[in-house]
């Protein structure tokens, strides 16, 4: 049995769920909703300590694109197992509100 005052090291298993949870901390500054619930993340690939993310933005002319990409990178680099992050910005398929999670729609007051 483990005494209450003894701490055990926690090893994070890097998987898509952990990556998605970290990305929930990255908000679109104009909409105030995170990139996961907005449906902006199209693909996540994990290869050891390298995480690849394919994402889009709500509009192709979004002036915040660099800060959003940087936000994704910084959020993932905070995960101990992550050594590097590659973000690919894609426009196909084009983003629509249908890609949002029910939680994201609720945050923005969108009804199905």
N, C-alpha and C positions, 0 to 999 in steps of 0.2 A: 504494500500500500504506500501511496505517496503522501508524506506529511504536508500539511497545508502551506507551510512556509517554503517548500521546495518548488522551484519553477522548472518546467521542462522546456527544452527548445522546441519551437514550432517550425517545422519545415513546410514551406508552401509548395504544393504540387501545382506547377504551372499548367493550367488547362484553360479551355475556352470560357468556362464559367467564371474563373478568377479574373480573366482579362475583361470580360463583359462587366463584371462588378466594378473593376477599376475605371472602366470607361463611363460608368454612370456618374462619375464625379466631374465629367467634362460637359459643360453646358454650352449651348449655342447662346452667345451673349445677347443676341437680338430677341430670341424667343424665350430664354430662361428655362429651357428644357434640355435634358442631357441627350447626348448623341445616340445612346441606345434606344431610349424611348421615342426619339424622333425618327428612328429607322434609318439613320445615316450610315451605319456600319453594315457593309455588304458581306465582308468575309474576314475571317481571322485565321491565320496560319501560324503554328508554333513549331519551331525547329530548334530544340535545345533552349538556349537563352535568347534566341532571336524571335521576335514577334512581328509578323507582317499583317498589316491591316489595309483592307480596301474599303474606302469610304467615299461618300459623296457629300454634297451640301444642298441646302434647300433651293438655292439658286446658283447658276453658273457665275454670276457676277458678284457673288458675296464678297464684300470688302474685308470680311474677317477670316478668310480662308487660311492665311498663314498662322494666325493665332489659334485657330481651331486645330490645325495639324500639330502645332507645337503643344497644345494642351493634351492631345492624344498621346504624343510621345512622352511628355513629362509624367502623365498619370501612369503609364505602363512602366516607365523606368523606376518608379517608386516601388514596384514589386521586386522583391529581393532576387528571384531567379532570372529576371529580365536583364540582359546585357546590352541589347540593341533593339531598336524599333524602326521598321520601315513602313511609312504610310504612303499608299498610292491613292491619289484622288482620281475618281472615275465619274463619268457622267452618264453611263449606260448601265442599267436602265435609269432614266430620269426619275428623280425623287418625286413622290406624291404623298399627300397626307395619308393615303391608304397604307403606307409603309410604317406608320407610327404604331406603337403598342397602345393597348387600351389605356394604360396609365398615362402615356404621353398625350393622348387625345384629351383625357380628363384634365390634365394640367393646363392645357390650352383652351379648354371649353369647347372642344370639337365633339359633336355627336355623330354617331354612325347613321 
